[in-house]
Amino acid sequence: MSDSRPGRLAGKVALVTGAARGMGRSHALRLAAEGADLILVDVCAPVSAIGYPMSTPEDLADTAAQAEAAGAKVVAAQVDVTDGAALRDAVDTAVAAIGHLDGAVADAGVITSGTWDTVTDADWQAVLNVNLRGVWNTCAAAIPHLVRRGGGSLVNIGSAGGLKGQPFCVPYAAAKHGVIGLSRALANELAAHSIRVNVVHPTGVFTGIVAPDMVEQLSGARSDLIPLFQNALPIDLVEPIDVSHAVVYLLSDESRYVTGTELKVDAGVTLR
């Protein structure tokens, strides 16, 4: 790896999960543009109980190719973040190949939607496994390398919907609340190692994740809850790049004394 590429993350290496598309891809490309080298992970396979298509191996390869075109050294792996052992092995192998690790972005996530009485055990298992255990597994895979590096930054992707108790996706809201507690606990424990842990909370974002039953409820019988989803700024959804800007800041030395915080890229939705 060369440190000659300019940027706010020059010389740094970052792990990004959910990197094949959506926000994960945006984070990867934004980090590459700022001089970082990358370890990219995505499941690239169907997830039980999730009704929309997952990313493909071709999606992950495309993200890697775009990052490499920006000058980044990239190691990509098709790994399920719910498999802690497999993720650790993949990260260990990638770090050995790329040199070191300075930070991680736990972006992989899924959602199910429906009223409380339609939530199934399979919904709970799928969403908590990916959105909470997957974040834990990502942190656990990265932390030993950050300790050896003498510090670093863990950026976990939460949700403004989690902060507000978003209805019609109870497992999702619960998991995102859990990410806050996990991150605060790790921030306290890892501060002695100069490892920072923060959460980014987006409002709705243009990604491949969809929640049709939630939209149906808000468009029909439960239109009274629409205000919960309305941003203060005059925009319905933000772009993935808007979230990626916050990720860059939290991985960079500009935030070297920022830890245990929640950075909201929420267009003011949590003000309502």
C-alpha positions as CSV (number, residue, x, y, z in Angstrom):
1,M,0.0,0.0,0.0
2,S,1.2,3.5,-0.8
3,D,0.5,6.6,1.2
4,S,1.0,8.9,-1.8
5,R,-2.7,9.3,-2.7
6,P,-4.1,12.5,-1.3
7,G,-7.2,12.9,0.7
8,R,-8.6,13.2,4.2
9,L,-8.1,9.4,4.7
10,A,-4.7,9.1,3.0
11,G,-2.8,6.1,4.3
12,K,-5.9,4.6,6.1
13,V,-7.5,1.2,5.5
14,A,-11.2,0.8,6.2
15,L,-13.6,-2.2,6.3
16,V,-17.1,-1.7,4.9
17,T,-19.9,-4.2,5.2
18,G,-22.9,-4.2,2.9
19,A,-20.5,-2.7,0.3
20,A,-22.1,-4.2,-2.8
21,R,-24.7,-1.5,-3.3
22,G,-26.7,1.3,-1.7
23,M,-25.1,3.2,1.2
24,G,-22.3,0.6,1.5
25,R,-21.2,1.2,-2.0
26,S,-21.4,4.9,-1.5
27,H,-19.3,4.8,1.6
28,A,-16.7,2.6,-0.2
29,L,-16.4,5.0,-3.2
30,R,-16.4,8.1,-1.0
31,L,-13.6,6.6,1.2
32,A,-11.6,5.6,-1.9
33,A,-11.9,9.2,-3.2
34,E,-10.4,10.4,0.1
35,G,-7.4,8.2,-0.2
36,A,-8.4,5.1,1.8
37,D,-7.7,1.5,0.8
38,L,-10.6,-0.9,1.4
39,I,-11.8,-4.2,2.7
40,L,-15.3,-4.8,1.2
41,V,-17.8,-7.3,2.5
42,D,-21.3,-8.3,1.4
43,V,-23.4,-11.4,1.6
44,C,-24.4,-11.3,-2.1
45,A,-27.1,-14.0,-1.5
46,P,-30.7,-14.2,-0.5
47,V,-31.5,-13.7,3.2
48,S,-34.4,-15.8,4.7
49,A,-37.6,-13.8,5.5
50,I,-36.4,-10.7,3.5
51,G,-38.8,-10.1,0.6
52,Y,-36.6,-8.0,-1.7
53,P,-33.6,-9.1,-3.7
54,M,-30.2,-8.9,-2.1
55,S,-27.1,-7.7,-3.9
56,T,-25.2,-10.0,-6.2
57,P,-21.5,-11.0,-6.5
58,E,-21.4,-8.8,-9.6
59,D,-22.6,-5.9,-7.6
60,L,-19.7,-6.4,-5.1
61,A,-17.2,-6.8,-8.0
62,D,-18.5,-3.5,-9.5
63,T,-18.0,-1.6,-6.2
64,A,-14.5,-3.0,-6.0
65,A,-13.7,-2.1,-9.6
66,Q,-15.0,1.5,-9.1
67,A,-12.9,1.9,-5.9
68,E,-9.8,0.5,-7.7
69,A,-10.4,3.0,-10.5
70,A,-10.2,5.7,-7.9
71,G,-6.8,4.4,-6.9
72,A,-7.7,2.3,-3.9
73,K,-6.2,-1.0,-3.1
74,V,-9.2,-3.3,-2.5
75,V,-9.8,-6.7,-1.0
76,A,-13.4,-7.9,-1.5
77,A,-15.0,-11.0,0.1
78,Q,-18.5,-12.5,-0.1
79,V,-19.3,-13.1,3.6
80,D,-22.4,-13.2,5.7
81,V,-22.0,-10.7,8.6
82,T,-24.1,-13.0,10.8
83,D,-21.3,-15.6,10.7
84,G,-18.9,-14.2,13.2
85,A,-16.1,-16.8,12.6
86,A,-16.3,-16.4,8.8
87,L,-16.2,-12.6,9.0
88,R,-13.2,-12.7,11.4
89,D,-11.4,-15.0,9.0
90,A,-12.1,-12.8,6.0
91,V,-11.0,-9.7,7.8
92,D,-7.9,-11.3,9.1
93,T,-7.0,-12.5,5.7
94,A,-7.7,-9.2,4.1
95,V,-5.7,-7.2,6.7
96,A,-2.7,-9.6,6.1
97,A,-2.9,-8.8,2.4
98,I,-3.5,-5.1,2.7
99,G,-1.2,-4.3,5.6
100,H,-3.3,-2.9,8.5
101,L,-6.7,-1.6,9.5
102,D,-7.7,1.8,10.8
103,G,-11.5,1.7,10.9
104,A,-14.7,-0.1,10.0
105,V,-18.2,0.9,8.8
106,A,-20.9,-1.6,9.8
107,D,-23.5,-0.8,7.1
108,A,-25.0,-4.2,6.2
109,G,-28.7,-4.1,7.1
110,V,-32.1,-5.5,6.2
111,I,-35.7,-4.7,7.0
112,T,-39.1,-6.4,7.3
113,S,-42.4,-4.5,7.5
114,G,-45.9,-5.1,8.7
115,T,-48.2,-4.4,11.7
116,W,-47.2,-5.8,15.0
117,D,-49.5,-8.8,14.7
118,T,-47.8,-9.9,11.4
119,V,-44.3,-10.0,12.8
120,T,-42.9,-13.5,12.8
121,D,-40.1,-15.3,14.6
122,A,-38.3,-15.4,11.2
123,D,-38.6,-11.6,10.9
124,W,-37.0,-11.2,14.4
125,Q,-34.2,-13.7,13.6
126,A,-33.3,-12.2,10.2
127,V,-33.4,-8.5,11.2
128,L,-31.7,-8.9,14.6
129,N,-29.0,-11.2,13.2
130,V,-28.0,-8.8,10.4
131,N,-28.7,-5.4,12.0
132,L,-27.5,-6.0,15.5
133,R,-25.4,-9.2,15.6
134,G,-23.9,-8.2,12.3
135,V,-22.8,-4.9,13.7
136,W,-21.3,-6.7,16.7
137,N,-19.5,-9.2,14.5
138,T,-18.1,-6.4,12.4
139,C,-16.8,-4.6,15.4
140,A,-15.4,-7.8,16.9
141,A,-13.6,-8.6,13.7
142,A,-12.0,-5.2,13.5
143,I,-11.1,-4.4,17.1
144,P,-8.1,-6.7,17.5
145,H,-6.5,-5.0,14.4
146,L,-7.3,-1.5,15.7
147,V,-5.8,-2.4,19.1
148,R,-2.6,-3.4,17.3
149,R,-2.7,-0.3,15.3
150,G,-2.9,1.8,18.4
151,G,-6.3,3.2,17.8
152,G,-9.0,3.7,15.1
153,S,-12.6,4.4,14.4
154,L,-15.7,2.2,14.4
155,V,-18.7,3.7,12.5
156,N,-22.0,1.9,13.0
157,I,-25.0,2.8,10.9
158,G,-28.2,3.3,12.9
159,S,-31.4,5.0,11.8
160,A,-33.5,8.0,12.6
161,G,-36.3,5.5,12.5
162,G,-34.7,3.7,15.4
163,L,-34.4,6.8,17.4
164,K,-38.1,7.6,16.9
165,G,-39.5,4.1,17.4
166,Q,-40.6,3.8,13.8
167,P,-43.8,1.8,13.5
168,F,-44.6,-1.1,11.2
169,C,-41.0,-2.5,11.4
170,V,-40.7,-3.4,15.1
171,P,-37.6,-5.7,14.7
172,Y,-35.8,-3.1,12.7
173,A,-36.5,-0.3,15.2
174,A,-35.5,-2.6,18.1
175,A,-32.2,-3.6,16.4
176,K,-31.3,0.0,15.6
177,H,-31.9,1.0,19.2
178,G,-29.6,-1.9,20.1
179,V,-26.9,-0.5,17.9
180,I,-26.8,2.6,20.0
181,G,-26.4,0.7,23.3
182,L,-23.7,-1.6,21.7
183,S,-21.8,1.4,20.4
184,R,-21.9,3.4,23.7
185,A,-20.7,0.4,25.6
186,L,-17.9,-0.2,23.2
187,A,-17.0,3.5,23.2
188,N,-16.5,3.3,27.0
189,E,-14.6,0.1,26.9
190,L,-12.3,0.9,23.9
191,A,-11.4,4.5,24.8
192,A,-8.4,3.3,26.7
193,H,-7.1,1.9,23.3
194,S,-7.8,5.2,21.5
195,I,-10.6,3.5,19.5
196,R,-13.6,5.7,18.8
197,V,-17.1,4.3,18.3
198,N,-19.9,6.4,16.9
199,V,-23.3,5.9,15.2
200,V,-24.7,7.6,12.1
201,H,-28.5,7.9,12.0
202,P,-29.9,8.6,8.5
203,T,-33.4,9.5,7.6
204,G,-34.9,7.7,4.7
205,V,-32.3,7.0,2.0
206,F,-32.5,6.0,-1.7
207,T,-31.2,2.3,-1.4
208,G,-32.3,-1.2,-2.4
209,I,-34.1,-1.7,0.9
210,V,-37.9,-1.5,0.7
211,A,-40.8,-1.8,3.2
212,P,-44.0,-2.1,1.2
213,D,-46.3,-3.1,4.1
214,M,-45.2,0.1,6.0
215,V,-46.0,2.2,2.9
216,E,-49.3,0.5,2.6
217,Q,-50.2,1.3,6.2
218,L,-49.2,4.9,6.0
219,S,-51.1,5.3,2.7
220,G,-54.2,3.8,4.2
221,A,-55.5,3.0,7.6
222,R,-52.6,4.6,9.6
223,S,-52.1,7.9,7.7
224,D,-52.2,9.5,11.2
225,L,-48.6,8.3,11.6
226,I,-47.3,10.1,8.5
227,P,-45.9,13.0,10.5
228,L,-43.4,10.6,12.2
229,F,-41.7,10.2,8.8
230,Q,-41.7,13.8,7.6
231,N,-38.4,15.6,7.5
232,A,-38.1,19.2,8.6
233,L,-36.1,20.1,5.5
234,P,-38.1,20.0,2.3
235,I,-36.9,16.7,1.0
236,D,-38.4,13.2,1.2
237,L,-35.2,11.1,1.1
238,V,-31.5,11.8,1.2
239,E,-28.9,10.4,-1.1
240,P,-26.4,7.7,0.1
241,I,-23.6,10.2,-0.5
242,D,-25.0,12.5,2.2
243,V,-24.5,9.7,4.8
244,S,-21.1,8.9,3.3
245,H,-19.9,12.4,4.0
246,A,-20.6,11.8,7.7
247,V,-18.8,8.5,7.6
248,V,-15.7,10.1,6.1
249,Y,-15.6,12.6,8.9
250,L,-15.9,10.0,11.6
251,L,-13.1,7.9,10.1
252,S,-10.9,10.8,9.6
253,D,-8.5,12.5,12.1
254,E,-10.9,15.5,12.0
255,S,-13.0,13.6,14.6
256,R,-10.1,12.3,16.6
257,Y,-11.8,13.2,19.9
258,V,-15.3,12.3,18.9
259,T,-16.6,9.1,20.5
260,G,-19.8,7.7,21.9
261,T,-21.9,10.1,19.8
262,E,-24.9,9.8,17.4
263,L,-24.4,11.9,14.3
264,K,-27.8,12.5,12.6
265,V,-28.0,12.9,8.9
266,D,-31.8,13.0,9.2
267,A,-33.0,16.2,7.4
268,G,-34.5,17.1,10.8
269,V,-36.9,14.2,11.0
270,T,-36.1,13.6,14.6
271,L,-37.1,17.2,15.4
272,R,-40.7,16.3,14.7
